[in-house]
Amino acid sequence: MIQRDVSILNARLNDEVASSGLEVQELMNAASATKATLAAEEADYVHFRRTAADASTSSNSLAIFPVHQRLRDNLHSGKWTAEEWSTIRNVSIEHIKLEVMLVEAKNSIKGGLLSHNFNDAVVDSFLDSHVQNVWELGDEIRMRIISGVGSAFDLSMNNPAGMVALVEAVEVYERAAETFKKKKEEQSADSTESTRLNFTNMRAAALEQLYQDFEMRGVEMFRGVHENAADLAEEEDAANTQFTAVLKAATELVTEIDIVKHQMSPCFAPHWHVEALWSSCVAHVCSNHIVQQIGGPDGQNLPELTITQLLELVAWVEYFRETIEETFPEVASMRDTKKTYFEERPELFAGDKKTVNMQNATESLAWVNNMLWEVHRLAQEEFLVRTRSQTDEWLDKVYGSESVKNQSSEGKLTTSLCEDVFSFSSVQLRTIRERLSKKSDALILAVCIILSHMRSKQVHARDNFLQDLETCCAASNDFTRMSEKCEDMISELMSQCEFSEDMTFTVEATSDELMGVYSSDAVYSARSVHIYVFDPIEEEIGIRLFEEAWEETMVDNDLAISLVRTLEDFHEDLEHYMDDFMVVKSMMSLMSATIIFYAKCLLQRAEKHRNNKRPFFGDVKKALDRMTGDIKVMRDYFEGLVPQMPSLKKNIEKDFEILATIHELMSVAAGFSVSDAEDFILVLQKRVRDVGITKHIVGDLWHLVAPTEERYVWELVESMEEQLMAIAPVDDALALEVNDRSYVKGLRLDEMAVKLYVKSRRNRPIKATAVESIVKNWRTTWSAGAEEGNDEE
């Protein structure tokens, strides 16, 4: 019976092993049956010894030799062919069946009921030749598998089916070992038998080889960089060239994380964790080379890098961080790690070396991620400092040099300022945007820095462009174009980036501030033309207005007509030089300037008049009539512009109310009006919002037409002080407004009065201390007027 069972075993070894796992199971069942037979014939020990000896004697003639030899032949014949990897898989499947058969056979014979008196040496002698042949074949298969795994990157990209076959070849050994182990545990939990034969260990060797291959791939990438750097060591730009090459190599390796995840990893079983192996190698190799380039983790060499290199370093770290945290989301929350990995490669395999220790892998990735983010912070700070410096340097150069003046075919005046400023800022922003990610905080910060420094430079240098009428017009056009250019630049930036809601708000707020400055400066420049328009008017008309000839001979309001005609000429020039919208702003300014000019000339006559007994005018009634005519001429001119400039209409009534109020107060003072002086004093107070100024203006008006009543009107205004303060208190915001672009010098009645009275030498019927207090308050508010007054004093 024993002989028959052994013969069956030999016959099975002679047959070619089929690919079905069912036959392996049948073999195990046959071996179990052999155990039962051995137990049933325990008494026939001598017969068993003879049978075993016969089996040992005939072992050299067993036909298992053709089986393993055929598999070996198949293994070698498939080399360098298109079916090489599938051949290895097929051979592995048949080979593991041979290993299973031999392990089961050995356990069946040695583990039977006769094992206590069974000669193990006979069994070993019987099976050793088979074991040696089969396990040597396993070593050859392992070498071929390791060789294939060593080129896993290329194999996965070029022949994914081959890579799958290779992995399956590894896994078939692991499944067989696990199945056999489980079966033995189920059969006999308290069995004392042991198996010295182990299945060929494939996965541990394959994983180690894969990890080594990944690391060598990274090392080789940087080795080429350093060899090239050595060749260029004598060149001046060698260090910069090497740094750029290191970042380029690091970028390629990080890019391949995504390739491994989506193209390579599917070829492997999930528990291989191929993306973790590759990412760990990339993180370790890249971080070491980059930290070396910047002079250690504290960035000692960062100041030596160019601004472009800093930008590229910031971009690379952001790219690395985004890739790692997208591939391994758990890393994003790991901001503290227990271990550092500066010098040593992370140990990623568990005790049996057959599985990847993902805890170690994620911890090493988190450490590199956090360490590089600190490098990012240092590089970003250095980059932003350089950005500020570079921006200021360029803006100083642009604003400090003389811009090229241009005039279009339509006559519009411009300079090259807009092109000079935005040619730099656009290139700078484009360079930063192209190198950083669309979500980069560094991009946001750089954009805000550039825009804020453009705003600061504009604020400090804008008045330098307002030298005469033509430069005011050119500046207005330039600043308008700069506002539009800024809007286009930011719109393009926003369309190409993916900022968060908060970051979008920050950029928009900063750009709105800059565009607001440009727009307000454009309007300010257009309104400032009044200064240069009224310079010749002051010289030609101002000195003659309200003089004796004006009162006696200019019955047709000649000076007012001359003033209007001068304004018409300038209006024509402005239409030629500026855009229509800004021309309207200029004309509004000229209308206000006209009112202030007329009132100033009148108050200057009061300063000139030193007689406290007689009026300044020879005939007050005639003078008042002449003023009525002048006001009508000027008002008619501006009302004639309303059809083409409708927005002027609402300002005409407001501005000319000043002259109407002054005329009415003089009429009351001269006794030609029955109106109450208090009513018009209140109207005047609403415009100047300063009781001291109101007193001076009203006193001067009385001094011109009724000087003997000047003390009376001063006392009247003083008696109304509480009422005046209630209806129009001191404007506390005025001190801030004088520094704002909504305020244009020379267009406010209170400003004109302050500058006039600070320099006044006329004796007024008030205490000297009161005058000093008033002047002190004025100088606090109107610093420009005070400085001007001090200069002349």
Backbone hydrogen bonds, N-H to C=O, Kabsch-Sander energy under -0.5 kcal/mol:
donor,donor_aa,acceptor,acceptor_aa,energy
5,D,1,M,-1.9
6,V,2,I,-2.5
7,S,3,Q,-2.4
8,I,4,R,-2.1
9,L,5,D,-2.2
10,N,6,V,-2.7
11,A,7,S,-2.6
12,R,8,I,-2.2
13,L,9,L,-2.0
14,N,10,N,-2.0
15,D,11,A,-1.6
23,E,20,S,-0.7
24,V,20,S,-0.7
25,Q,21,G,-1.8
26,E,22,L,-2.2
27,L,23,E,-2.4
28,M,24,V,-2.2
29,N,25,Q,-2.3
30,A,26,E,-2.6
31,A,27,L,-2.5
32,S,28,M,-2.0
33,A,29,N,-2.2
34,T,30,A,-2.0
35,K,31,A,-1.8
36,A,32,S,-1.9
37,T,33,A,-2.2
38,L,34,T,-2.4
39,A,35,K,-1.9
40,A,36,A,-2.1
41,E,37,T,-1.5
42,E,39,A,-1.2
44,D,41,E,-1.1
45,Y,43,A,-1.3
48,F,44,D,-1.9
49,R,45,Y,-2.5
50,R,46,V,-2.3
51,T,47,H,-2.3
52,A,48,F,-3.2
53,A,49,R,-2.6
54,D,50,R,-2.5
55,A,51,T,-2.4
56,S,52,A,-2.6
57,T,53,A,-2.6
58,S,54,D,-1.9
59,S,56,S,-1.0
61,S,58,S,-1.1
62,L,59,S,-1.7
65,F,62,L,-0.9
67,V,63,A,-0.7
68,H,64,I,-2.0
69,Q,65,F,-2.1
70,R,66,P,-2.2
71,L,67,V,-2.2
72,R,68,H,-2.3
73,D,69,Q,-2.8
74,N,70,R,-2.6
75,L,71,L,-2.5
76,H,72,R,-2.3
77,S,73,D,-2.6
78,G,74,N,-1.5
79,K,76,H,-1.2
81,T,78,G,-1.6
84,E,81,T,-1.5
87,T,83,E,-2.7
88,I,84,E,-1.9
89,R,85,W,-2.1
90,N,86,S,-2.5
91,V,87,T,-2.9
92,S,88,I,-2.4
93,I,89,R,-2.3
94,E,90,N,-2.0
95,H,91,V,-2.7
96,I,92,S,-2.6
97,K,93,I,-1.0
98,L,94,E,-1.5
99,E,95,H,-2.2
100,V,96,I,-2.6
101,M,97,K,-2.5
102,L,98,L,-2.4
103,V,99,E,-2.5
104,E,100,V,-2.6
105,A,101,M,-2.5
106,K,102,L,-2.5
107,N,103,V,-2.3
108,S,104,E,-2.5
109,I,105,A,-2.2
110,K,106,K,-2.4
111,G,107,N,-1.7
112,G,109,I,-0.8
113,L,35,K,-0.5
115,S,112,G,-1.6
117,N,114,L,-1.5
120,D,118,F,-0.9
122,V,119,N,-0.9
123,V,119,N,-1.2
124,D,120,D,-3.2
125,S,121,A,-2.6
126,F,122,V,-2.1
127,L,123,V,-2.2
128,D,124,D,-2.8
131,V,127,L,-2.9
132,Q,128,D,-3.1
133,N,129,S,-2.1
134,V,130,H,-2.8
135,W,131,V,-3.0
136,E,132,Q,-2.1
137,L,133,N,-1.9
138,G,134,V,-1.7
139,D,135,W,-1.8
140,E,136,E,-2.0
141,I,137,L,-2.5
142,R,138,G,-2.6
143,M,139,D,-2.3
144,R,140,E,-2.2
145,I,141,I,-2.6
146,I,142,R,-3.1
147,S,143,M,-2.3
148,G,144,R,-2.1
149,V,145,I,-2.9
150,G,146,I,-2.1
151,S,148,G,-1.3
152,A,149,V,-2.0
155,L,151,S,-2.6
156,S,152,A,-2.8
157,M,153,F,-1.7
158,N,154,D,-2.8
159,N,155,L,-2.7
163,M,159,N,-1.9
164,V,160,P,-2.5
165,A,161,A,-2.2
166,L,162,G,-2.1
167,V,163,M,-2.3
168,E,164,V,-2.5
169,A,165,A,-2.0
170,V,166,L,-1.5
171,E,167,V,-2.7
172,V,168,E,-2.0
173,Y,169,A,-0.7
173,Y,170,V,-0.8
174,E,170,V,-1.2
175,R,171,E,-2.6
176,A,172,V,-1.8
177,A,173,Y,-2.3
178,E,174,E,-2.3
179,T,175,R,-2.7
180,F,176,A,-2.7
181,K,177,A,-2.3
182,K,178,E,-2.2
183,K,179,T,-2.4
184,K,180,F,-2.4
185,E,181,K,-1.9
186,E,182,K,-1.9
187,Q,183,K,-2.3
188,S,184,K,-2.1
191,S,188,S,-1.0
196,R,194,S,-0.6
202,M,200,T,-0.9
206,A,202,M,-2.5
207,L,203,R,-3.1
208,E,204,A,-2.2
209,Q,205,A,-2.2
210,L,206,A,-2.5
211,Y,207,L,-2.5
212,Q,208,E,-2.4
213,D,209,Q,-2.6
214,F,210,L,-2.3
215,E,211,Y,-2.3
216,M,212,Q,-2.7
217,R,213,D,-1.9
218,G,214,F,-1.7
219,V,215,E,-2.6
220,E,216,M,-2.9
221,M,217,R,-1.5
222,F,218,G,-1.7
223,R,219,V,-2.2
224,G,220,E,-1.8
225,V,221,M,-0.8
226,H,222,F,-2.4
227,E,223,R,-2.4
228,N,224,G,-2.1
229,A,225,V,-2.1
230,A,226,H,-2.2
231,D,227,E,-1.5
232,L,228,N,-1.2
233,A,230,A,-0.9
235,E,232,L,-1.8
238,A,235,E,-1.3
241,T,237,D,-2.4
242,Q,238,A,-2.6
243,F,239,A,-2.4
244,T,240,N,-2.3
245,A,241,T,-2.1
246,V,242,Q,-2.6
247,L,243,F,-2.3
248,K,244,T,-2.1
249,A,245,A,-2.6
250,A,246,V,-2.6
251,T,247,L,-2.4
252,E,248,K,-2.1
253,L,249,A,-2.0
254,V,250,A,-2.4
255,T,251,T,-2.5
256,E,252,E,-1.4
257,I,254,V,-1.5
258,D,254,V,-0.7
258,D,255,T,-0.7
259,I,255,T,-1.0
260,V,256,E,-3.0
261,K,257,I,-2.3
262,H,258,D,-2.3
263,Q,259,I,-2.8
264,M,259,I,-1.4
265,S,260,V,-3.7
267,C,264,M,-1.9
268,F,265,S,-2.1
272,W,269,A,-2.2
273,H,270,P,-1.6
277,L,273,H,-2.0
278,W,274,V,-2.6
279,S,275,E,-2.5
280,S,276,A,-2.3
281,C,277,L,-1.9
282,V,278,W,-2.7
283,A,279,S,-2.9
284,H,280,S,-2.4
285,V,281,C,-2.7
286,C,282,V,-2.7
287,S,283,A,-2.0
288,N,284,H,-1.6
289,H,285,V,-1.9
290,I,286,C,-2.6
291,V,287,S,-2.6
292,Q,288,N,-1.7
293,Q,289,H,-1.7
294,I,290,I,-1.7
295,G,292,Q,-0.9
296,G,291,V,-3.0
299,G,296,G,-2.2
300,Q,295,G,-0.9
301,N,294,I,-2.8
302,L,294,I,-0.6
302,L,299,G,-1.2
304,E,301,N,-1.5
305,L,301,N,-0.5
305,L,302,L,-1.6
310,L,306,T,-2.4
311,L,307,I,-2.1
312,E,308,T,-2.4
313,L,309,Q,-2.5
314,V,310,L,-2.7
315,A,311,L,-2.3
316,W,312,E,-2.4
317,V,313,L,-2.4
318,E,314,V,-2.1
319,Y,315,A,-2.3
320,F,316,W,-3.0
321,R,317,V,-2.9
322,E,318,E,-2.5
323,T,319,Y,-2.3
324,I,320,F,-2.8
325,E,321,R,-2.5
326,E,322,E,-1.5
327,T,323,T,-2.2
328,F,324,I,-3.2
331,V,328,F,-2.0
332,A,329,P,-1.1
333,S,330,E,-0.8
334,M,331,V,-1.4
335,R,333,S,-1.2
348,L,346,P,-0.8
350,A,355,T,-2.2
353,K,350,A,-1.8
356,V,271,H,-0.7
357,N,348,L,-4.1
358,M,356,V,-1.3
361,A,357,N,-2.0
362,T,358,M,-2.8
363,E,359,Q,-2.1
364,S,360,N,-2.4
365,L,361,A,-2.1
366,A,362,T,-2.6
367,W,363,E,-2.2
368,V,364,S,-2.1
369,N,365,L,-2.6
370,N,366,A,-2.5
371,M,367,W,-2.6
372,L,368,V,-2.7
373,W,369,N,-1.4
374,E,370,N,-1.4
375,V,371,M,-1.5
376,H,372,L,-2.4
377,R,373,W,-2.1
378,L,374,E,-2.2
379,A,375,V,-2.8
380,Q,376,H,-2.9
381,E,377,R,-2.4
382,E,378,L,-2.2
383,F,379,A,-2.7
384,L,380,Q,-2.8
385,V,381,E,-2.2
386,R,382,E,-2.3
387,T,383,F,-2.5
388,R,384,L,-2.4
389,S,385,V,-2.3
390,Q,386,R,-3.3
391,T,387,T,-2.7
392,D,388,R,-2.8
393,E,389,S,-2.5
394,W,390,Q,-2.3
395,L,391,T,-2.7
396,D,392,D,-2.7
397,K,393,E,-1.7
398,V,394,W,-2.6
399,Y,395,L,-3.1
400,G,396,D,-1.6
401,S,397,K,-1.0
406,N,414,T,-3.4
408,S,412,K,-2.4
411,G,408,S,-1.5
413,L,577,Y,-1.9
414,T,406,N,-2.5
416,S,404,V,-1.1
420,D,416,S,-2.8
421,V,417,L,-2.6
422,F,418,C,-2.4
423,S,419,E,-1.9
424,F,420,D,-0.9
425,S,421,V,-2.2
426,S,422,F,-2.0
427,V,423,S,-1.2
428,Q,424,F,-2.8
429,L,425,S,-2.7
430,R,426,S,-2.5
431,T,427,V,-2.6
432,I,428,Q,-2.1
433,R,429,L,-2.9
434,E,430,R,-2.4
435,R,431,T,-1.1
436,L,432,I,-1.9
440,S,437,S,-1.3
444,I,440,S,-1.4
445,L,441,D,-2.7
446,A,442,A,-2.6
447,V,443,L,-2.6
448,C,444,I,-2.5
449,I,445,L,-2.4
450,I,446,A,-2.7
451,L,447,V,-2.6
452,S,448,C,-2.6
453,H,449,I,-2.4
454,M,450,I,-2.1
455,R,451,L,-2.1
456,S,452,S,-2.5
457,K,453,H,-2.5
458,Q,454,M,-2.0
459,V,455,R,-2.5
460,H,456,S,-2.0
461,A,457,K,-1.8
462,R,458,Q,-1.9
464,N,461,A,-1.3
465,F,462,R,-1.5
466,L,463,D,-1.5
467,Q,465,F,-1.0
472,C,468,D,-2.2
473,C,469,L,-2.0
474,A,470,E,-2.7
475,A,471,T,-2.8
476,S,472,C,-2.3
477,N,473,C,-2.2
478,D,474,A,-2.8
479,F,475,A,-3.1
480,T,476,S,-1.8
481,R,477,N,-2.2
482,M,478,D,-2.5
483,S,479,F,-1.9
484,E,480,T,-2.0
485,K,481,R,-2.7
486,C,482,M,-2.4
487,E,483,S,-2.0
488,D,484,E,-2.2
489,M,485,K,-2.5
490,I,486,C,-2.4
491,S,487,E,-2.3
492,E,488,D,-2.3
493,L,489,M,-2.1
494,M,490,I,-2.8
495,S,491,S,-1.8
496,Q,492,E,-1.0
496,Q,493,L,-0.8
497,C,493,L,-0.6
497,C,494,M,-0.7
498,E,438,K,-2.0
504,T,500,S,-2.8
505,F,501,E,-2.1
506,T,502,D,-2.1
507,V,503,M,-2.5
508,E,504,T,-2.6
509,A,505,F,-2.5
510,T,506,T,-2.2
511,S,507,V,-2.8
512,D,508,E,-2.5
513,E,509,A,-1.8
514,L,510,T,-1.8
515,M,511,S,-2.9
516,G,512,D,-2.5
517,V,513,E,-2.1
518,Y,514,L,-2.5
519,S,515,M,-2.7
520,S,516,G,-2.7
521,D,517,V,-2.5
522,A,518,Y,-2.0
523,V,519,S,-2.1
524,Y,520,S,-2.8
525,S,521,D,-2.6
526,A,522,A,-1.9
527,R,523,V,-2.6
528,S,524,Y,-1.8
529,V,526,A,-0.9
530,H,527,R,-1.2
531,I,528,S,-1.5
532,Y,528,S,-0.6
532,Y,529,V,-0.6
533,V,529,V,-1.9
534,F,530,H,-2.6
535,D,531,I,-0.5
537,I,533,V,-0.8
538,E,534,F,-2.9
539,E,535,D,-1.6
540,E,536,P,-2.4
541,I,537,I,-2.9
542,G,537,I,-2.0
543,I,538,E,-0.9
544,R,541,I,-1.5
545,L,541,I,-1.8
547,E,544,R,-1.7
551,E,547,E,-1.8
552,E,548,E,-3.0
553,T,549,A,-2.2
554,M,549,A,-1.6
555,V,553,T,-2.2
557,N,554,M,-1.5
561,I,557,N,-2.2
562,S,558,D,-2.7
563,L,559,L,-2.5
564,V,560,A,-2.3
565,R,561,I,-2.5
566,T,562,S,-2.1
567,L,563,L,-2.1
568,E,564,V,-2.2
569,D,565,R,-2.0
570,F,566,T,-2.2
571,H,567,L,-2.6
572,E,568,E,-2.1
573,D,569,D,-1.8
574,L,570,F,-2.8
575,E,571,H,-2.3
576,H,572,E,-1.4
577,Y,573,D,-2.1
578,M,574,L,-2.7
583,V,579,D,-1.8
584,V,580,D,-1.8
585,K,581,F,-1.4
586,S,582,M,-2.3
587,M,583,V,-2.4
588,M,584,V,-2.2
589,S,585,K,-2.0
590,L,586,S,-2.5
591,M,587,M,-2.1
592,S,588,M,-2.1
593,A,589,S,-2.7
594,T,590,L,-2.0
595,I,591,M,-1.8
596,I,592,S,-2.5
597,F,593,A,-2.8
598,Y,594,T,-2.3
599,A,595,I,-2.5
600,K,596,I,-2.8
601,C,597,F,-2.3
602,L,598,Y,-1.6
603,L,599,A,-2.5
604,Q,600,K,-2.5
605,R,601,C,-1.2
606,A,602,L,-1.2
607,E,603,L,-1.8
608,K,604,Q,-1.8
609,H,605,R,-1.8
610,R,608,K,-0.5
612,N,610,R,-0.6
616,F,704,L,-3.0
617,F,704,L,-0.8
623,A,619,D,-2.5
624,L,620,V,-2.7
625,D,621,K,-2.1
626,R,622,K,-2.8
627,M,623,A,-2.3
628,T,624,L,-2.1
629,G,625,D,-2.2
630,D,626,R,-2.6
631,I,627,M,-2.9
632,K,628,T,-1.9
633,V,629,G,-2.5
634,M,630,D,-2.4
635,R,631,I,-2.7
636,D,632,K,-2.9
637,Y,633,V,-1.6
638,F,634,M,-1.8
639,E,635,R,-2.6
640,G,636,D,-1.6
641,L,638,F,-1.0
642,V,639,E,-0.9
644,Q,641,L,-0.8
645,M,641,L,-1.9
648,L,645,M,-2.1
649,K,646,P,-1.5
651,N,648,L,-0.8
652,I,648,L,-1.6
653,E,649,K,-1.0
654,K,650,K,-0.8
655,D,651,N,-2.8
656,F,652,I,-2.6
657,E,653,E,-0.9
658,I,655,D,-1.3
659,L,655,D,-0.6
660,A,656,F,-2.2
661,T,657,E,-2.5
662,I,658,I,-2.5
663,H,659,L,-2.7
664,E,660,A,-2.3
665,L,661,T,-2.5
666,M,662,I,-2.2
667,S,663,H,-2.0
668,V,664,E,-2.5
669,A,665,L,-2.5
670,A,666,M,-2.3
671,G,667,S,-0.7
671,G,668,V,-0.9
672,F,667,S,-2.6
673,S,667,S,-0.9
679,D,676,D,-0.6
680,F,676,D,-1.0
681,I,677,A,-2.4
682,L,678,E,-2.1
683,V,679,D,-1.5
684,L,680,F,-2.4
685,Q,681,I,-2.4
686,K,682,L,-1.9
687,R,683,V,-0.9
687,R,684,L,-0.7
688,V,684,L,-2.0
689,R,685,Q,-3.2
694,T,690,D,-2.5
695,K,691,V,-2.5
696,H,692,G,-2.0
697,I,693,I,-2.7
698,V,694,T,-2.5
699,G,695,K,-2.7
700,D,696,H,-2.4
701,L,697,I,-2.3
702,W,698,V,-2.1
703,H,699,G,-2.2
704,L,700,D,-1.6
705,V,701,L,-1.4
706,A,702,W,-3.3
709,E,706,A,-2.0
710,E,707,P,-1.4
713,V,709,E,-2.1
714,W,710,E,-2.0
715,E,711,R,-2.4
716,L,712,Y,-2.0
717,V,713,V,-2.5
718,E,714,W,-2.5
719,S,715,E,-2.0
720,M,716,L,-1.0
720,M,717,V,-0.5
721,E,718,E,-1.3
724,L,720,M,-3.2
725,M,721,E,-2.7
726,A,722,E,-1.8
727,I,723,Q,-2.3
728,A,724,L,-2.2
731,D,689,R,-0.7
732,D,730,V,-1.2
734,L,731,D,-1.5
735,A,732,D,-0.6
737,E,733,A,-2.3
738,V,734,L,-1.8
739,N,736,L,-1.3
740,D,737,E,-1.7
743,Y,740,D,-1.5
744,V,742,S,-0.6
747,L,744,V,-1.3
752,M,748,R,-2.2
753,A,749,L,-2.4
754,V,750,D,-2.5
755,K,751,E,-2.3
756,L,752,M,-1.7
757,Y,753,A,-3.0
758,V,754,V,-2.4
759,K,755,K,-0.7
760,S,757,Y,-0.6
766,I,764,R,-2.5
771,V,767,K,-1.7
772,E,768,A,-2.3
773,S,769,T,-2.1
774,I,770,A,-2.3
775,V,771,V,-2.8
776,K,772,E,-2.2
777,N,773,S,-2.1
778,W,774,I,-2.4
779,R,775,V,-2.7
780,T,776,K,-1.8
781,T,777,N,-1.7
782,W,778,W,-3.8
783,S,781,T,-1.1
786,A,782,W,-2.3
787,E,783,S,-2.7
788,E,784,A,-2.2
789,G,785,G,-2.5
790,N,786,A,-2.8
791,D,787,E,-2.1
792,E,788,E,-1.6
793,E,789,G,-2.0
